[in-house]
């Protein structure tokens, strides 16, 4: 196994004055403070659970905690921005109070929520819609001058699985990012991370095609994020369920590293950190 030349380049992002070096891959731990996320919905709703899980992920090797207050699983219930903020801010406060050095990503597609989250102590905006669902998002990111993760998706979480008709999947994903990155750079946003969007407006075969060719997205010379953790592309293929998809997740995370992923977004930080440690040793 050889290391991708992508990692020979220095790639840092400024997270509230702390430079996070992505020239070697990092782990992003998922903290869903929602009742209906597909795998861990309802697990981290009270203060003790939020504090304990955040600490566990940091101890297990997470460099970033990604906090989401809106479930983006297929057919998820749409909630208001106010409800999303009301869920989000107390969790951010708890994490900042207990782990002041933690780097926090705010998982939202709403500029109003993103701004509130950054002002409450978040450092990164993680937008599943890459500005498609909120026309003010790009301007907000530019004004706040924070790292921005933009993901490929069509439609909304409620409609995306009916929007999987592509003439050329990889060509359309690359074109999507060309348009977005060009606009963002014109607005002065330079700390960009690209997420190909596994599971979002893609069927099982398309997800595996996307993973097979993910390295094509490296033409932008920007860090790539792979969010594969326990997704249906694993458990449907294996005819199991999300609770049994950890082994498959580790396999796909290994492939994602081979394809150039700089960040692995995962539910299971310890196992992902082990994947990364072994992969780095082999290289």
C-alpha positions as CSV (number, residue, x, y, z in Angstrom):
1,X,0.0,0.0,0.0
2,X,1.4,3.4,-0.9
3,X,0.6,6.7,0.6
4,X,-1.2,9.1,-1.7
5,X,0.9,12.1,-2.7
6,X,-1.9,14.2,-1.4
7,X,-0.5,13.7,2.1
8,X,3.0,15.0,1.1
9,X,1.5,18.5,1.0
10,X,0.9,20.5,4.1
11,X,-2.9,21.1,4.5
12,X,-3.8,23.1,7.6
13,X,-7.1,24.7,8.6
14,X,-7.5,27.5,11.1
15,X,-9.9,26.4,13.8
16,X,-10.4,29.4,16.1
17,X,-6.7,30.2,16.1
18,X,-5.6,26.5,16.4
19,X,-4.0,25.2,13.2
20,X,-5.2,21.6,12.5
21,X,-2.8,19.8,10.3
22,X,-4.5,17.6,7.8
23,X,-1.4,16.4,6.0
24,X,-2.0,13.2,8.0
25,X,-5.6,12.0,8.3
26,X,-7.7,12.9,11.3
27,X,-10.8,11.4,13.0
28,X,-14.0,13.3,13.3
29,X,-16.4,11.9,16.0
30,X,-20.1,12.1,15.4
31,X,-22.3,13.5,18.2
32,X,-25.9,13.5,17.1
33,X,-28.1,15.3,19.7
34,X,-31.2,14.3,17.9
35,X,-33.9,11.8,18.8
36,X,-34.1,10.3,15.2
37,X,-30.7,9.9,13.7
38,X,-30.3,6.6,11.9
39,X,-27.8,4.9,14.3
40,X,-27.4,6.8,17.5
41,X,-30.6,8.9,17.6
42,X,-31.8,9.5,21.2
43,X,-28.5,8.3,22.9
44,X,-27.0,11.8,23.6
45,X,-29.9,14.0,24.7
46,X,-29.1,14.7,28.3
47,X,-26.1,16.6,29.7
48,X,-24.3,13.6,31.2
49,X,-24.5,11.6,28.0
50,X,-23.2,14.5,25.9
51,X,-20.2,15.2,28.3
52,X,-19.3,11.5,28.6
53,X,-19.5,10.7,24.9
54,X,-17.5,13.9,24.0
55,X,-14.8,12.9,26.4
56,X,-14.8,9.3,25.2
57,X,-14.3,10.4,21.6
58,X,-11.5,12.7,22.5
59,X,-9.8,10.1,24.6
60,X,-10.2,7.5,21.8
61,X,-8.5,9.8,19.2
62,X,-11.0,12.2,17.7
63,X,-9.4,15.5,16.6
64,X,-12.9,17.0,15.9
65,X,-16.3,16.6,17.4
66,X,-19.1,17.1,14.9
67,X,-22.3,18.1,16.6
68,X,-25.5,17.7,14.8
69,X,-29.0,18.9,16.0
70,X,-30.9,18.0,12.8
71,X,-31.2,14.5,11.5
72,X,-30.3,14.2,7.9
73,X,-31.1,10.5,7.4
74,X,-33.5,9.7,4.5
75,X,-37.0,10.9,5.2
76,X,-36.0,12.5,8.5
77,X,-38.5,14.9,10.2
78,X,-37.9,18.5,9.3
79,X,-37.5,20.7,12.3
80,X,-37.4,24.5,12.6
81,X,-34.2,26.5,12.9
82,X,-35.3,27.6,16.4
83,X,-35.6,24.0,17.5
84,X,-32.3,23.1,16.0
85,X,-30.6,26.0,17.8
86,X,-32.3,25.2,21.0
87,X,-30.8,21.6,20.8
88,X,-27.4,22.8,19.6
89,X,-26.3,25.6,21.9
90,X,-26.6,23.8,25.3
91,X,-24.5,20.9,23.9
92,X,-21.8,23.3,22.6
93,X,-21.7,25.0,26.0
94,X,-21.3,21.7,27.8
95,X,-18.5,20.6,25.5
96,X,-16.6,23.9,25.7
97,X,-16.9,24.0,29.5
98,X,-15.6,20.4,30.0
99,X,-13.2,20.2,27.1
100,X,-12.0,23.8,26.3
101,X,-9.4,22.7,23.8
102,X,-11.8,20.5,21.7
103,X,-12.3,21.5,18.1
104,X,-16.0,21.5,17.3
105,X,-17.8,21.2,14.0
106,X,-21.4,22.4,13.7
107,X,-23.3,20.1,11.4
108,X,-26.0,22.2,9.8
109,X,-27.3,23.5,6.4
110,X,-28.8,26.7,7.9
111,X,-26.8,29.9,8.0
112,X,-28.7,31.1,11.1
113,X,-27.8,27.9,13.0
114,X,-24.2,28.0,11.7
115,X,-23.7,31.5,12.9
116,X,-25.2,30.8,16.3
117,X,-23.1,27.7,16.7
118,X,-19.9,29.5,15.8
119,X,-20.6,32.3,18.2
120,X,-21.3,29.7,20.9
121,X,-17.9,28.1,20.5
122,X,-17.9,26.1,17.3
123,X,-15.0,26.2,14.9
124,X,-16.1,24.6,11.7
125,X,-19.3,24.5,9.6
126,X,-20.3,21.2,8.1
127,X,-23.0,21.7,5.5
128,X,-24.6,18.7,3.9
129,X,-26.1,20.9,1.2
130,X,-23.0,23.0,0.2
131,X,-25.2,26.1,0.3
132,X,-28.0,24.7,-1.8
133,X,-30.6,24.8,1.0
134,X,-29.7,28.3,2.3
135,X,-28.7,31.0,0.0
136,X,-27.0,33.0,2.8
137,X,-24.7,30.2,3.9
138,X,-21.7,31.1,1.7
139,X,-21.8,34.8,2.7
140,X,-22.1,33.7,6.3
141,X,-19.1,31.4,6.1
142,X,-17.1,34.2,4.4
143,X,-18.0,36.7,7.1
144,X,-17.2,34.3,10.0
145,X,-14.0,33.2,8.3
146,X,-14.2,29.6,9.5
147,X,-13.4,26.3,7.8
148,X,-16.3,25.0,5.7
149,X,-17.1,21.4,4.8
150,X,-19.3,21.2,1.7
151,X,-20.9,18.0,0.7
152,X,-22.4,16.8,-2.5
153,X,-26.1,16.2,-2.3
154,X,-29.3,16.6,-4.4
155,X,-32.6,17.8,-2.9
156,X,-33.2,17.6,0.8
157,X,-33.0,14.8,3.3
158,X,-36.7,14.2,2.7
159,X,-36.3,13.9,-1.1
160,X,-32.7,12.9,-1.9
161,X,-33.3,9.2,-2.3
162,X,-35.6,9.9,-5.3
163,X,-32.9,12.0,-7.0
164,X,-30.3,9.3,-8.0
165,X,-30.5,9.5,-11.8
166,X,-27.0,10.5,-13.0
167,X,-25.6,10.4,-16.6
168,X,-22.1,10.4,-15.2
169,X,-21.8,10.4,-11.4
170,X,-18.2,11.4,-11.0
171,X,-18.4,14.1,-13.7
172,X,-21.4,15.6,-12.0
173,X,-19.8,15.5,-8.5
174,X,-16.7,17.2,-9.8
175,X,-18.7,19.8,-11.7
176,X,-20.8,20.5,-8.5
177,X,-17.6,21.2,-6.5
178,X,-16.0,23.3,-9.3
179,X,-18.9,25.7,-9.1
180,X,-19.0,25.8,-5.3
181,X,-15.3,26.1,-4.8
182,X,-15.0,28.9,-7.4
183,X,-17.7,30.9,-5.7
184,X,-16.4,30.4,-2.2
185,X,-12.8,31.3,-3.1
186,X,-14.1,34.5,-4.7
187,X,-15.7,35.3,-1.3
188,X,-12.4,34.8,0.4
189,X,-13.1,31.4,1.9
190,X,-10.0,29.3,1.7
191,X,-10.3,26.6,4.4
192,X,-12.5,24.3,2.4
193,X,-13.0,20.5,2.9
194,X,-14.9,18.4,0.3
195,X,-17.3,15.6,1.2
196,X,-18.4,13.4,-1.7
197,X,-21.7,12.7,0.1
198,X,-21.9,8.9,0.6
199,X,-25.5,8.0,1.1
200,X,-26.9,11.3,0.0
201,X,-28.8,11.1,-3.3
202,X,-26.9,8.0,-4.3
203,X,-28.0,4.3,-4.4
204,X,-25.9,1.5,-3.2
205,X,-24.1,0.9,-6.5
206,X,-23.4,4.6,-6.9
207,X,-22.0,4.8,-3.4
208,X,-19.4,2.2,-4.3
209,X,-18.6,3.8,-7.6
210,X,-18.1,7.0,-5.7
211,X,-15.7,5.4,-3.2
212,X,-13.8,3.6,-6.1
213,X,-13.2,6.9,-7.8
214,X,-13.1,9.2,-4.8
215,X,-9.5,10.2,-5.6
216,X,-10.7,12.0,-8.7
217,X,-12.0,14.7,-6.4
218,X,-8.4,15.4,-5.3
219,X,-8.0,17.6,-8.4
220,X,-9.1,20.5,-6.2
221,X,-6.0,20.1,-3.9
222,X,-8.4,20.3,-1.0
223,X,-8.8,17.9,2.0
224,X,-11.4,15.2,1.5
225,X,-13.8,14.0,4.2
226,X,-15.3,10.5,4.0
227,X,-18.5,9.9,5.9
228,X,-19.1,6.1,5.6
229,X,-19.9,5.2,9.2
230,X,-22.5,2.4,9.5
231,X,-24.3,3.6,6.4
232,X,-26.9,1.6,4.5
233,X,-24.4,1.0,1.6
234,X,-22.7,-1.4,4.1
235,X,-25.5,-3.1,6.0
236,X,-27.9,-3.4,3.0
237,X,-25.1,-5.0,0.9
238,X,-24.3,-7.4,3.8
239,X,-28.0,-8.0,4.6
240,X,-27.6,-6.9,8.2
241,X,-28.4,-3.7,10.1
242,X,-26.6,-0.5,11.3
243,X,-25.7,-2.1,14.6
244,X,-23.8,-4.8,12.8
245,X,-22.0,-2.5,10.3
246,X,-18.8,-1.7,12.3
247,X,-16.6,-4.2,10.6
248,X,-17.8,-3.0,7.2
249,X,-17.2,0.5,8.2
250,X,-13.6,-0.2,9.1
251,X,-13.1,-1.8,5.7
252,X,-14.5,1.2,3.9
253,X,-12.6,3.6,6.0
254,X,-9.4,1.8,5.0
255,X,-10.3,2.1,1.3
256,X,-11.2,5.8,1.8
257,X,-7.7,6.4,3.3
258,X,-6.2,4.7,0.2
259,X,-8.3,7.0,-1.9
260,X,-7.0,10.2,-0.2
261,X,-9.4,10.9,2.7
262,X,-8.0,13.5,5.1
263,X,-10.9,13.1,7.6
264,X,-12.8,10.1,8.6
265,X,-16.2,11.0,10.1
266,X,-17.3,8.2,12.3
267,X,-19.5,7.0,15.2
268,X,-16.8,4.6,16.5
269,X,-13.7,6.7,17.1
270,X,-11.6,4.0,18.8
271,X,-12.0,1.6,15.9
272,X,-11.4,4.3,13.3
273,X,-8.2,5.4,15.1
274,X,-7.0,1.8,15.0
275,X,-7.6,1.6,11.3
276,X,-5.7,4.8,10.8
277,X,-2.8,3.7,13.0
278,X,-2.4,0.4,11.1
279,X,-2.8,2.1,7.7
280,X,-0.1,4.6,8.6
281,X,2.3,1.9,9.8
282,X,1.9,-0.1,6.6
283,X,2.6,2.9,4.5
